[in-house]
Amino acid sequence: MNRLLVLTGLLALTAAPTPALAQEVVGRHDATFTISEVVSRGGWVRIASFNGPIDIAPTRGDRVEIRATKTMRRGSVEDIGFVVRREDGGVTVCAVYDDADECDRDGHYRGHRDRGNRAPQGRVEFVVRVPDGVRIRAASGNGDLRIGGTSQEVEASTGNGRIDISGSTGEVTASTGNGRLTIADAHGQVEASSGSGDVRVVTSDGPVSAHTGNGDIEVSMARLDGSPDMQFTTGNGRVTLELPEGYSADLDATTGNGDVTSDFAIRTRGRLEHSRLRGTIGNGGGRLSISSGNGDVEIRRRP
């Protein structure tokens, strides 16, 4: 199963059965809820919210510091609480409305009530400071995500909002239903997806795959081991790839309205067309698939 599809299940605000695991809801009377937990290198920090931004940055030591600030549009601060799970060398925190709202050990959140027009409405702003080398999973139904530092692995998802991730040392999987997505200074495999918004990835080590329904894709890789399969698609926008010297792949690049150009020598297959380029780069190998419904496709050699 595509990992991006799995990630979108991090936050589902739909009706669900009664949760199988008993849970305690805390922090209802606190306008600002804080916790401090020891999480060792390689452990998980999981944050989920129905509405609001999540800001994650590095700190020294071995403690995770979490501050969650409530802002109410309708209702009172007591309408929002938190489920905290401590297990498997990590910590999970979910913002919830009802005590029956589900927050499982992986940080998957599900609401249990049709809230209606008169139900309480609020947002929670998470500010999280994490030690070096932890793994991060963050999800918001509506809010920007900013994740910086030297986390080993990052999974990030928002229904609506920008995502900015920097300084990861491991695999990155990120998706937004609507918003710009930027991943910088990455040192591992990247999968990035936006329903509508530009996607920009700068990484030292690939592979990378990126998709957007509407927006430009810009990807730059300084190094790529072997010739893995990579895919880049946009419904409307440019696709610009910078690939390392010596790169090899089997190329299939198309655009509905635009030109396909390449700095790399390509042994072409089939009829030459300005809007489609099929052939072999270098020694061939993995499949490099690039598609734009409306926009130029440009393959550059990274300087």
MIKE-884068 format. One record per residue: residue number from 1; residue in one letter; x, y, z of N, C-alpha, C in turn. Coordinates in pm, whole numbers, padded with zeros to 5 digits, always signed. Layout:
// residues N
    k  r     npx     npy     npz    capx    capy    capz     cpx     cpy     cpz
  NUM  A       X       Y       Z       X       Y       Z       X       Y       Z
...
END
This chain:
// residues 303
    k  r     npx     npy     npz    capx    capy    capz     cpx     cpy     cpz
    1  M  +00084  -00119  +00000  +00000  +00000  +00000  +00088  +00124  +00000
    2  N  +00047  +00225  -00079  +00123  +00349  -00085  +00131  +00415  +00051
    3  R  +00254  +00449  +00095  +00272  +00504  +00230  +00204  +00638  +00246
    4  L  +00190  +00713  +00133  +00123  +00841  +00144  -00025  +00823  +00175
    5  L  -00086  +00717  +00121  -00224  +00689  +00152  -00241  +00647  +00296
    6  V  -00144  +00571  +00347  -00148  +00533  +00487  -00139  +00655  +00574
    7  L  -00051  +00750  +00536  -00029  +00868  +00619  -00152  +00954  +00630
    8  T  -00236  +00961  +00524  -00354  +01045  +00531  -00453  +00993  +00633
    9  G  -00437  +00871  +00678  -00523  +00817  +00782  -00483  +00858  +00921
   10  L  -00376  +00938  +00933  -00334  +00984  +01065  -00444  +01062  +01136
   11  L  -00526  +01132  +01057  -00627  +01216  +01120  -00756  +01202  +01042
   12  A  -00857  +01135  +01097  -00984  +01118  +01029  -01095  +01164  +01122
   13  L  -01158  +01275  +01088  -01260  +01332  +01175  -01397  +01279  +01136
   14  T  -01413  +01148  +01135  -01537  +01084  +01101  -01578  +00993  +01214
   15  A  -01703  +00950  +01209  -01753  +00861  +01313  -01675  +00732  +01313
   16  A  -01654  +00675  +01433  -01578  +00552  +01446  -01632  +00475  +01565
   17  P  -01606  +00344  +01572  -01653  +00264  +01683  -01588  +00308  +01813
   18  T  -01647  +00264  +01925  -01589  +00291  +02055  -01447  +00239  +02060
   19  P  -01348  +00319  +02105  -01210  +00276  +02103  -01188  +00153  +02188
   20  A  -01100  +00064  +02139  -01076  -00062  +02208  -00991  -00042  +02332
   21  L  -00909  +00063  +02333  -00819  +00084  +02446  -00874  +00193  +02537
   22  A  -00872  +00166  +02668  -00915  +00267  +02763  -00816  +00382  +02761
   23  Q  -00867  +00504  +02777  -00780  +00620  +02775  -00831  +00724  +02873
   24  E  -00739  +00804  +02925  -00772  +00910  +03017  -00750  +01043  +02947
   25  V  -00848  +01134  +02961  -00837  +01267  +02904  -00797  +01364  +03015
   26  V  -00688  +01438  +02992  -00634  +01528  +03094  -00627  +01669  +03038
   27  G  -00599  +01766  +03125  -00573  +01903  +03083  -00693  +01983  +03039
   28  R  -00815  +01940  +03074  -00933  +02013  +03029  -00942  +02153  +03091
   29  H  -00896  +02170  +03212  -00909  +02299  +03279  -00791  +02393  +03252
   30  D  -00696  +02349  +03173  -00576  +02428  +03145  -00587  +02499  +03010
   31  A  -00573  +02630  +03010  -00568  +02703  +02884  -00440  +02668  +02807
   32  T  -00333  +02641  +02884  -00207  +02594  +02825  -00166  +02467  +02898
   33  F  -00155  +02360  +02824  -00122  +02229  +02880  +00023  +02197  +02846
   34  T  +00101  +02154  +02946  +00241  +02122  +02922  +00276  +01987  +02981
   35  I  +00368  +01917  +02915  +00425  +01795  +02970  +00572  +01789  +02931
   36  S  +00649  +01714  +03008  +00791  +01692  +02982  +00819  +01544  +03001
   37  E  +00874  +01480  +02897  +00894  +01336  +02899  +01034  +01301  +02848
   38  V  +01095  +01199  +02906  +01221  +01147  +02855  +01191  +01055  +02737
   39  V  +01253  +01084  +02623  +01242  +01000  +02505  +01383  +00977  +02451
   40  S  +01425  +00852  +02447  +01560  +00821  +02405  +01572  +00825  +02253
   41  R  +01693  +00826  +02206  +01722  +00828  +02062  +01654  +00709  +01995
   42  G  +01586  +00735  +01885  +01514  +00631  +01813  +01370  +00614  +01857
   43  G  +01330  +00680  +01968  +01192  +00673  +02013  +01102  +00764  +01930
   44  W  +00970  +00744  +01946  +00872  +00820  +01869  +00812  +00933  +01952
   45  V  +00793  +01048  +01889  +00711  +01156  +01942  +00597  +01175  +01842
   46  R  +00472  +01155  +01890  +00355  +01161  +01802  +00261  +01269  +01853
   47  I  +00226  +01363  +01763  +00138  +01474  +01798  +00023  +01478  +01698
   48  A  -00103  +01485  +01749  -00218  +01493  +01660  -00317  +01596  +01713
   49  S  -00374  +01675  +01622  -00470  +01778  +01660  -00577  +01788  +01552
   50  F  -00700  +01816  +01593  -00808  +01834  +01497  -00798  +01968  +01425
   51  N  -00737  +02068  +01491  -00728  +02201  +01432  -00617  +02280  +01501
   52  G  -00524  +02332  +01421  -00418  +02415  +01476  -00281  +02376  +01427
   53  P  -00186  +02469  +01437  -00050  +02443  +01387  +00031  +02359  +01485
   54  I  +00136  +02297  +01430  +00230  +02219  +01511  +00371  +02265  +01475
   55  D  +00446  +02307  +01575  +00583  +02355  +01556  +00676  +02265  +01636
   56  I  +00767  +02197  +01567  +00859  +02104  +01631  +01002  +02146  +01598
   57  A  +01084  +02160  +01701  +01222  +02205  +01684  +01311  +02129  +01783
   58  P  +01443  +02130  +01761  +01533  +02054  +01847  +01562  +02121  +01980
   59  T  +01604  +02040  +02077  +01650  +02089  +02205  +01761  +01999  +02256
   60  R  +01834  +02042  +02354  +01940  +01960  +02411  +01883  +01866  +02516
   61  G  +01962  +01765  +02552  +01919  +01673  +02655  +01839  +01557  +02598
   62  D  +01761  +01491  +02686  +01687  +01374  +02644  +01538  +01386  +02673
   63  R  +01491  +01509  +02697  +01350  +01529  +02731  +01275  +01598  +02618
   64  V  +01155  +01550  +02594  +01063  +01616  +02502  +00976  +01713  +02581
   65  E  +00973  +01838  +02538  +00892  +01940  +02604  +00777  +01976  +02511
   66  I  +00654  +01959  +02561  +00535  +01982  +02479  +00449  +02089  +02546
   67  R  +00414  +02193  +02470  +00323  +02296  +02518  +00209  +02309  +02418
   68  A  +00086  +02296  +02467  -00033  +02304  +02382  -00122  +02416  +02433
   69  T  -00145  +02517  +02349  -00224  +02634  +02388  -00357  +02633  +02315
   70  K  -00465  +02643  +02392  -00600  +02640  +02336  -00648  +02782  +02303
   71  T  -00717  +02795  +02191  -00786  +02919  +02156  -00928  +02882  +02115
   72  M  -01027  +02938  +02183  -01166  +02901  +02159  -01236  +03005  +02073
   73  R  -01304  +02958  +01970  -01394  +03043  +01893  -01535  +03039  +01951
   74  R  -01574  +02920  +01998  -01702  +02903  +02065  -01686  +02795  +02171
   75  G  -01738  +02819  +02290  -01722  +02725  +02399  -01616  +02773  +02496
   76  S  -01568  +02683  +02582  -01468  +02717  +02683  -01350  +02622  +02672
   77  V  -01241  +02657  +02742  -01120  +02575  +02733  -01145  +02433  +02784
   78  E  -01246  +02415  +02873  -01275  +02281  +02925  -01329  +02187  +02817
   79  D  -01371  +02242  +02702  -01423  +02158  +02595  -01312  +02080  +02524
   80  I  -01187  +02117  +02545  -01075  +02050  +02480  -00986  +01987  +02586
   81  G  -00951  +01862  +02566  -00859  +01793  +02654  -00752  +01721  +02573
   82  F  -00673  +01638  +02642  -00561  +01572  +02577  -00551  +01427  +02623
   83  V  -00523  +01341  +02528  -00490  +01203  +02558  -00339  +01189  +02548
   84  V  -00277  +01136  +02653  -00133  +01117  +02656  -00104  +00968  +02672
   85  R  -00025  +00915  +02580  +00014  +00773  +02586  +00166  +00765  +02596
   86  R  +00212  +00688  +02692  +00355  +00669  +02712  +00385  +00520  +02698
   87  E  +00454  +00483  +02591  +00486  +00343  +02569  +00589  +00330  +02458
   88  D  +00655  +00216  +02455  +00753  +00182  +02350  +00861  +00289  +02334
   89  G  +00909  +00344  +02447  +01017  +00440  +02441  +00979  +00572  +02379
   90  G  +00849  +00605  +02377  +00807  +00730  +02317  +00683  +00785  +02385
   91  V  +00629  +00894  +02328  +00511  +00958  +02385  +00419  +01002  +02271
   92  T  +00288  +00987  +02294  +00185  +01028  +02200  +00091  +01126  +02269
   93  V  +00062  +01239  +02205  -00032  +01337  +02260  -00132  +01375  +02151
   94  C  -00260  +01360  +02183  -00367  +01399  +02091  -00458  +01500  +02159
   95  A  -00494  +01606  +02089  -00598  +01697  +02135  -00733  +01637  +02098
   96  V  -00829  +01640  +02192  -00960  +01579  +02168  -01070  +01671  +02222
   97  Y  -01190  +01655  +02169  -01308  +01718  +02226  -01373  +01623  +02328
   98  D  -01424  +01511  +02279  -01497  +01418  +02365  -01405  +01314  +02425
   99  D  -01443  +01266  +02544  -01364  +01161  +02608  -01357  +01036  +02523
  100  A  -01458  +01014  +02439  -01462  +00894  +02354  -01381  +00910  +02226
  101  D  -01332  +01032  +02197  -01250  +01049  +02077  -01128  +00959  +02088
  102  E  -01095  +00894  +01979  -00991  +00791  +01983  -00853  +00847  +01950
  103  C  -00757  +00810  +02033  -00616  +00841  +02007  -00539  +00713  +02035
  104  D  -00494  +00645  +01929  -00427  +00517  +01953  -00277  +00537  +01971
  105  R  -00206  +00430  +01993  -00064  +00437  +02027  +00020  +00491  +01913
  106  D  -00033  +00490  +01789  +00042  +00542  +01676  +00009  +00687  +01644
  107  G  -00072  +00749  +01728  -00107  +00888  +01704  -00218  +00907  +01603
  108  H  -00295  +00803  +01575  -00410  +00814  +01486  -00529  +00866  +01567
  109  Y  -00590  +00973  +01521  -00699  +01038  +01593  -00830  +01024  +01515
  110  R  -00939  +00993  +01586  -01071  +00988  +01525  -01172  +01049  +01620
  111  G  -01250  +01145  +01568  -01358  +01203  +01647  -01480  +01114  +01641
  112  H  -01566  +01123  +01742  -01679  +01031  +01753  -01814  +01098  +01745
  113  R  -01821  +01228  +01725  -01950  +01295  +01728  -01962  +01390  +01609
  114  D  -02083  +01393  +01550  -02114  +01495  +01452  -02132  +01626  +01527
  115  R  -02039  +01718  +01514  -02032  +01830  +01605  -02141  +01933  +01580
  116  G  -02186  +01951  +01458  -02295  +02044  +01431  -02253  +02190  +01445
  117  N  -02348  +02281  +01417  -02316  +02424  +01413  -02302  +02487  +01550
  118  R  -02361  +02427  +01653  -02358  +02488  +01786  -02257  +02422  +01879
  119  A  -02183  +02327  +01828  -02084  +02257  +01909  -01965  +02348  +01937
  120  P  -01889  +02320  +02043  -01768  +02400  +02070  -01672  +02397  +01952
  121  Q  -01606  +02509  +01930  -01507  +02520  +01824  -01381  +02585  +01879
  122  G  -01268  +02522  +01855  -01142  +02577  +01903  -01025  +02524  +01823
  123  R  -00909  +02573  +01858  -00786  +02527  +01795  -00681  +02508  +01904
  124  V  -00584  +02425  +01874  -00475  +02399  +01966  -00343  +02422  +01893
  125  E  -00260  +02509  +01948  -00127  +02534  +01892  -00026  +02454  +01972
  126  F  +00039  +02358  +01905  +00141  +02276  +01969  +00279  +02334  +01942
  127  V  +00357  +02351  +02048  +00499  +02383  +02036  +00575  +02271  +02104
  128  V  +00659  +02202  +02028  +00724  +02081  +02077  +00875  +02094  +02058
  129  R  +00950  +02060  +02161  +01095  +02060  +02152  +01144  +01917  +02177
  130  V  +01224  +01867  +02083  +01261  +01725  +02086  +01413  +01710  +02090
  131  P  +01463  +01606  +02157  +01607  +01579  +02157  +01653  +01521  +02024
  132  D  +01782  +01516  +02007  +01842  +01467  +01884  +01808  +01319  +01861
  133  G  +01777  +01287  +01734  +01765  +01147  +01696  +01632  +01080  +01723
  134  V  +01528  +01155  +01762  +01397  +01093  +01779  +01326  +01085  +01645
  135  R  +01219  +01007  +01642  +01134  +00997  +01524  +01004  +01072  +01551
  136  I  +00951  +01137  +01447  +00840  +01230  +01464  +00724  +01192  +01373
  137  R  +00604  +01193  +01431  +00482  +01182  +01353  +00390  +01295  +01397
  138  A  +00351  +01381  +01303  +00267  +01497  +01336  +00152  +01505  +01238
  139  A  +00031  +01532  +01291  -00087  +01540  +01205  -00182  +01646  +01258
  140  S  -00235  +01727  +01167  -00336  +01827  +01202  -00447  +01821  +01098
  141  G  -00571  +01835  +01144  -00682  +01841  +01049  -00680  +01970  +00970
  142  N  -00631  +02078  +01034  -00627  +02208  +00969  -00521  +02292  +01038
  143  G  -00405  +02307  +00976  -00299  +02387  +01036  -00166  +02362  +00972
  144  D  -00078  +02462  +00982  +00057  +02449  +00928  +00141  +02359  +01018
  145  L  +00234  +02286  +00956  +00330  +02205  +01028  +00470  +02254  +00996
  146  R  +00549  +02274  +01103  +00690  +02310  +01085  +00774  +02218  +01172
  147  I  +00863  +02144  +01106  +00942  +02043  +01176  +01088  +02065  +01139
  148  G  +01170  +02099  +01238  +01311  +02123  +01212  +01398  +02047  +01308
  149  G  +01524  +02028  +01272  +01617  +01961  +01361  +01678  +01839  +01298
  150  T  +01717  +01744  +01381  +01790  +01625  +01332  +01714  +01499  +01368
  151  S  +01587  +01496  +01337  +01506  +01378  +01365  +01545  +01265  +01271
  152  Q  +01535  +01141  +01320  +01571  +01026  +01239  +01472  +01000  +01128
  153  E  +01345  +01019  +01156  +01239  +00988  +01061  +01125  +01085  +01085
  154  V  +01057  +01128  +00977  +00948  +01223  +00990  +00829  +01175  +00908
  155  E  +00711  +01175  +00971  +00584  +01155  +00902  +00495  +01273  +00937
  156  A  +00449  +01345  +00838  +00373  +01467  +00863  +00253  +01474  +00770
  157  S  +00138  +01515  +00825  +00016  +01523  +00745  -00073  +01634  +00797
  158  T  -00131  +01713  +00706  -00232  +01811  +00742  -00338  +01814  +00635
  159  G  -00463  +01832  +00678  -00570  +01842  +00581  -00566  +01972  +00503
  160  N  -00519  +02078  +00569  -00512  +02209  +00505  -00403  +02291  +00572
  161  G  -00297  +02321  +00499  -00190  +02402  +00556  -00057  +02372  +00492
  162  R  +00039  +02460  +00519  +00175  +02442  +00469  +00250  +02341  +00555
  163  I  +00347  +02276  +00493  +00438  +02188  +00566  +00581  +02229  +00532
  164  D  +00661  +02253  +00635  +00803  +02285  +00619  +00882  +02189  +00707
  165  I  +00971  +02112  +00645  +01053  +02014  +00716  +01198  +02039  +00679
  166  S  +01287  +02041  +00779  +01429  +02063  +00750  +01515  +01981  +00845
  167  G  +01633  +01942  +00796  +01734  +01880  +00879  +01709  +01737  +00919
  168  S  +01626  +01664  +00846  +01599  +01525  +00882  +01715  +01435  +00840
  169  T  +01742  +01332  +00920  +01851  +01240  +00889  +01800  +01107  +00835
  170  G  +01668  +01088  +00833  +01610  +00963  +00787  +01501  +00987  +00684
  171  E  +01415  +00890  +00672  +01308  +00894  +00573  +01205  +01000  +00609
  172  V  +01151  +01066  +00505  +01049  +01169  +00523  +00928  +01134  +00437
  173  T  +00810  +01133  +00500  +00684  +01116  +00428  +00592  +01230  +00469
  174  A  +00544  +01308  +00373  +00466  +01426  +00407  +00355  +01447  +00305
  175  S  +00236  +01488  +00355  +00126  +01517  +00264  +00039  +01627  +00322
  176  T  -00014  +01711  +00234  -00110  +01814  +00270  -00221  +01814  +00168
  177  G  -00345  +01832  +00215  -00456  +01839  +00121  -00455  +01967  +00042
  178  N  -00403  +02075  +00103  -00401  +02204  +00037  -00293  +02291  +00100
  179  G  -00184  +02312  +00028  -00078  +02397  +00082  +00056  +02366  +00020
  180  R  +00148  +02459  +00039  +00285  +02442  -00009  +00358  +02342  +00079
  181  L  +00446  +02265  +00017  +00523  +02165  +00091  +00671  +02184  +00058
  182  T  +00752  +02208  +00162  +00895  +02232  +00144  +00974  +02140  +00234
  183  I  +01067  +02064  +00176  +01155  +01975  +00252  +01298  +02012  +00215
  184  A  +01376  +02054  +00315  +01511  +02102  +00290  +01612  +02026  +00376
  185  D  +01732  +02013  +00323  +01842  +01949  +00396  +01803  +01811  +00447
  186  A  +01743  +01733  +00357  +01704  +01596  +00391  +01815  +01499  +00355
  187  H  +01825  +01391  +00431  +01932  +01294  +00408  +01877  +01153  +00402
  188  G  +01765  +01137  +00335  +01705  +01006  +00323  +01595  +01009  +00218
  189  Q  +01527  +00898  +00203  +01418  +00888  +00106  +01307  +00986  +00140
  190  V  +01247  +01046  +00036  +01141  +01145  +00055  +01022  +01109  -00032
  191  E  +00903  +01111  +00027  +00776  +01103  -00045  +00694  +01224  -00005
  192  A  +00656  +01306  -00103  +00589  +01433  -00074  +00468  +01447  -00165
  193  S  +00356  +01494  -00106  +00233  +01506  -00183  +00150  +01625  -00136
  194  S  +00095  +01702  -00231  +00003  +01811  -00201  -00116  +01801  -00294
  195  G  -00237  +01818  -00239  -00354  +01822  -00324  -00354  +01945  -00412
  196  S  -00305  +02057  -00357  -00293  +02181  -00433  -00186  +02268  -00368
  197  G  -00074  +02283  -00435  +00035  +02364  -00382  +00167  +02320  -00439
  198  D  +00264  +02410  -00437  +00398  +02378  -00486  +00466  +02278  -00393
  199  V  +00551  +02195  -00452  +00632  +02100  -00375  +00778  +02126  -00408
  200  R  +00858  +02149  -00303  +01001  +02174  -00322  +01079  +02085  -00228
  201  V  +01175  +02011  -00284  +01255  +01917  -00205  +01402  +01938  -00239
  202  V  +01484  +01960  -00136  +01629  +01965  -00151  +01686  +01858  -00062
  203  T  +01754  +01763  -00119  +01800  +01648  -00042  +01942  +01610  -00081
  204  S  +02017  +01559  +00014  +02151  +01511  -00016  +02149  +01368  -00069
  205  D  +02054  +01290  -00022  +02043  +01150  -00063  +01899  +01122  -00104
  206  G  +01882  +01062  -00222  +01748  +01024  -00265  +01711  +00888  -00212
  207  P  +01612  +00823  -00271  +01530  +00873  -00381  +01419  +00966  -00334
  208  V  +01357  +01035  -00430  +01247  +01127  -00403  +01132  +01096  -00497
  209  S  +01009  +01102  -00446  +00890  +01103  -00529  +00803  +01218  -00483
  210  A  +00742  +01291  -00577  +00664  +01409  -00541  +00543  +01421  -00633
  211  H  +00430  +01465  -00573  +00305  +01476  -00648  +00227  +01598  -00600
  212  T  +00162  +01668  -00692  +00070  +01775  -00656  -00041  +01781  -00759
  213  G  -00161  +01812  -00713  -00271  +01828  -00806  -00261  +01957  -00883
  214  N  -00203  +02061  -00821  -00191  +02190  -00885  -00074  +02266  -00825
  215  G  +00035  +02279  -00900  +00152  +02350  -00850  +00279  +02301  -00915
  216  D  +00386  +02376  -00893  +00517  +02339  -00946  +00585  +02237  -00856
  217  I  +00671  +02157  -00916  +00756  +02064  -00842  +00901  +02099  -00872
  218  E  +00979  +02121  -00766  +01123  +02146  -00779  +01196  +02050  -00686
  219  V  +01286  +01971  -00742  +01359  +01871  -00664  +01506  +01877  -00702
  220  S  +01593  +01875  -00601  +01736  +01876  -00622  +01801  +01769  -00536
  221  M  +01878  +01681  -00599  +01948  +01573  -00529  +02097  +01582  -00557
  222  A  +02176  +01588  -00450  +02321  +01593  -00466  +02381  +01455  -00486
  223  R  +02314  +01353  -00431  +02366  +01217  -00440  +02250  +01120  -00445
  224  L  +02269  +01013  -00522  +02165  +00911  -00534  +02232  +00777  -00554
  225  D  +02213  +00687  -00457  +02273  +00555  -00466  +02192  +00466  -00559
  226  G  +02260  +00407  -00658  +02193  +00317  -00751  +02101  +00393  -00844
  227  S  +01998  +00322  -00894  +01901  +00381  -00986  +01761  +00339  -00945
  228  P  +01711  +00395  -00835  +01577  +00357  -00787  +01467  +00418  -00874
  229  D  +01348  +00361  -00867  +01232  +00419  -00935  +01195  +00550  -00866
  230  M  +01162  +00652  -00946  +01115  +00779  -00891  +01003  +00831  -00980
  231  Q  +00904  +00898  -00919  +00789  +00948  -00993  +00757  +01090  -00951
  232  F  +00726  +01175  -01049  +00693  +01315  -01025  +00574  +01351  -01112
  233  T  +00465  +01397  -01051  +00345  +01429  -01128  +00282  +01558  -01076
  234  T  +00233  +01640  -01169  +00153  +01757  -01135  +00042  +01770  -01237
  235  G  -00076  +01809  -01189  -00186  +01832  -01281  -00169  +01961  -01357
  236  N  -00104  +02059  -01292  -00085  +02189  -01356  +00037  +02257  -01295
  237  G  +00148  +02262  -01370  +00267  +02327  -01319  +00393  +02270  -01382
  238  R  +00505  +02337  -01355  +00634  +02294  -01404  +00690  +02182  -01317
  239  V  +00773  +02099  -01378  +00852  +02000  -01304  +00998  +02026  -01337
  240  T  +01078  +02057  -01234  +01220  +02083  -01253  +01299  +01991  -01162
  241  L  +01383  +01907  -01222  +01466  +01814  -01146  +01612  +01846  -01166
  242  E  +01688  +01848  -01055  +01833  +01855  -01060  +01888  +01722  -01009
  243  L  +01961  +01652  -01096  +02009  +01518  -01065  +02161  +01515  -01068
  244  P  +02223  +01427  -00991  +02369  +01426  -00981  +02437  +01377  -01109
  245  E  +02560  +01419  -01126  +02643  +01372  -01238  +02651  +01220  -01233
  246  G  +02642  +01157  -01350  +02651  +01012  -01357  +02520  +00940  -01335
  247  Y  +02410  +01013  -01325  +02280  +00952  -01301  +02238  +00866  -01420
  248  S  +02173  +00751  -01390  +02124  +00661  -01493  +01980  +00622  -01463
  249  A  +01898  +00609  -01568  +01759  +00568  -01550  +01694  +00546  -01685
  250  D  +01579  +00479  -01683  +01491  +00471  -01799  +01387  +00580  -01785
  251  L  +01385  +00673  -01877  +01305  +00795  -01865  +01176  +00786  -01945
  252  D  +01067  +00834  -01882  +00941  +00857  -01952  +00885  +00988  -01899
  253  A  +00899  +01096  -01979  +00857  +01229  -01938  +00755  +01283  -02037
  254  T  +00641  +01333  -01985  +00536  +01384  -02072  +00478  +01512  -02015
  255  T  +00420  +01595  -02103  +00345  +01713  -02061  +00229  +01733  -02158
  256  G  +00114  +01773  -02104  -00001  +01799  -02191  +00015  +01928  -02269
  257  N  +00088  +02024  -02211  +00108  +02152  -02278  +00238  +02212  -02228
  258  G  +00346  +02193  -02302  +00477  +02244  -02262  +00586  +02167  -02333
  259  D  +00710  +02192  -02292  +00826  +02128  -02352  +00896  +02039  -02251
  260  V  +00963  +01936  -02301  +01047  +01849  -02220  +01191  +01869  -02264
  261  T  +01279  +01908  -02169  +01420  +01929  -02202  +01508  +01858  -02099
  262  S  +01632  +01826  -02141  +01723  +01754  -02052  +01867  +01796  -02076
  263  D  +01943  +01814  -01966  +02087  +01836  -01976  +02162  +01706  -02002
  264  F  +02099  +01593  -01969  +02163  +01463  -01985  +02142  +01411  -02128
  265  A  +02245  +01345  -02180  +02230  +01277  -02309  +02131  +01162  -02292
  266  I  +02038  +01149  -02387  +01934  +01047  -02378  +01928  +00969  -02509
  267  R  +01937  +00837  -02497  +01915  +00750  -02613  +01764  +00731  -02624
  268  T  +01705  +00796  -02723  +01560  +00803  -02731  +01499  +00675  -02787
  269  R  +01370  +00655  -02751  +01291  +00546  -02806  +01164  +00606  -02865
  270  G  +01120  +00551  -02977  +00997  +00598  -03038  +01016  +00731  -03110
  271  R  +00903  +00789  -03150  +00904  +00914  -03224  +00936  +01031  -03132
  272  L  +01021  +01122  -03180  +01056  +01240  -03103  +00941  +01340  -03102
  273  E  +00904  +01386  -02983  +00799  +01486  -02969  +00846  +01588  -02865
  274  H  +00806  +01715  -02884  +00849  +01817  -02789  +00782  +01800  -02653
  275  S  +00665  +01731  -02650  +00591  +01716  -02525  +00608  +01578  -02461
  276  R  +00690  +01492  -02523  +00716  +01362  -02461  +00857  +01317  -02496
  277  L  +00925  +01264  -02394  +01060  +01217  -02414  +01075  +01082  -02345
  278  R  +01104  +00979  -02423  +01125  +00845  -02370  +01262  +00796  -02415
  279  G  +01335  +00737  -02321  +01466  +00689  -02358  +01547  +00647  -02237
  280  T  +01678  +00636  -02258  +01768  +00588  -02154  +01871  +00694  -02121
  281  I  +01884  +00724  -01990  +01989  +00812  -01942  +02102  +00725  -01889
  282  G  +02224  +00748  -01933  +02337  +00669  -01887  +02320  +00522  -01918
  283  N  +02334  +00439  -01815  +02323  +00294  -01832  +02181  +00243  -01811
  284  G  +02086  +00334  -01789  +01950  +00290  -01763  +01938  +00232  -01623
  285  G  +01826  +00166  -01597  +01805  +00106  -01465  +01665  +00130  -01417
  286  G  +01651  +00202  -01303  +01519  +00232  -01248  +01442  +00325  -01339
  287  R  +01311  +00332  -01315  +01222  +00412  -01399  +01208  +00552  -01342
  288  L  +01237  +00652  -01424  +01215  +00792  -01390  +01092  +00837  -01467
  289  S  +00980  +00856  -01396  +00853  +00892  -01458  +00818  +01035  -01419
  290  I  +00795  +01120  -01519  +00764  +01261  -01495  +00643  +01298  -01580
  291  S  +00544  +01364  -01518  +00424  +01399  -01592  +00370  +01533  -01544
  292  S  +00334  +01619  -01640  +00266  +01745  -01610  +00148  +01759  -01704
  293  G  +00032  +01793  -01647  -00084  +01818  -01732  -00071  +01947  -01810
  294  N  -00001  +02044  -01751  +00015  +02174  -01817  +00139  +02242  -01760
  295  G  +00252  +02229  -01830  +00375  +02293  -01783  +00497  +02225  -01840
  296  D  +00608  +02295  -01838  +00734  +02241  -01890  +00791  +02137  -01793
  297  V  +00867  +02044  -01851  +00945  +01946  -01775  +01091  +01969  -01808
  298  E  +01172  +01992  -01704  +01313  +02022  -01725  +01398  +01932  -01635
  299  I  +01493  +01862  -01698  +01585  +01775  -01623  +01724  +01837  -01632
  300  R  +01778  +01875  -01518  +01906  +01945  -01515  +02013  +01856  -01450
  301  R  +02135  +01880  -01489  +02250  +01819  -01420  +02290  +01912  -01308
  302  R  +02291  +01857  -01184  +02324  +01940  -01070  +02470  +01984  -01077
  303  P  +02496  +02115  -01059  +02636  +02165  -01068  +02718  +02118  -00949
END
